[in-house]
Amino acid sequence: MHRLLSFDNELKRAYEYYQNLILVIAHRSKKELKNLLAIKWTQLPQALQKVQRTLRRHKQEIYNSFKYDTYINGPVEGTNNKIKVIKRTAYGFRNFFNFRIRILLALPNTYIAINWRNKQTAHAKVQAQAA
């Protein structure tokens, strides 16, 4: 690695910036990220100038991810993926109600399905009391 980096100074600067960025994210350090983003983007290699601008633009979101690292979007992504698979394999349901029911059956422990079951139970109780 060191031999390859010694061939090109720009490649070496890009590699060092990349490694520092990985360390900052691993340490979740706001101060280190601030220092890394304080580097003038004109001093960086051409390939990393756009990266630097993007990181500066989303600096607050990155700080929030350091602060709220226990919140993840994996369950939401998994639910979206299951819905897309149902949609793809359904070849078109006759109506949206059937499509919705199929999703609720496939995802019994989701917030939407639990609320739907609670509404159905509450509706059944009201009908039983009325009868």
C-alpha positions, 0 to 999 in steps of 0.5 A: 500500500505504501509503495503505491501511495508513494507513486502519486501525491494526490492519491496519497492525500485522498487515501489519508483523507478517506482514512481520517473520515473512517476514523472520525465516523468510527469514533463518532467525534463531532470535534474531529469531523469539524476539523476534517471539514475545516480543510479547504476543499481546494487542497483536496484531490478533485475526486474528494472535493465533491465529497467534502461539499456534500459532507459540509452540506449534511453536517448537522445530519451527521452530527445527529447520527453521532448523537442518536446512534441507537435509532436505526431504520432497519425495521422500516426498510425491511417492511418496505422490502416485504411490501415491494415483494408482495406487490411484485408477486401479486401481479396486481390485486383486484382492488387496493383493499385486497392488497392492503389485507395481504400486507397486513397478513404478511406483517402481523407485528407491525404498528399498522397491523396491530392498530388495524386489529385493534380497530377491528376488535373495537368495531366488533365490540361495538356491534356486539353491544348494539345487538 
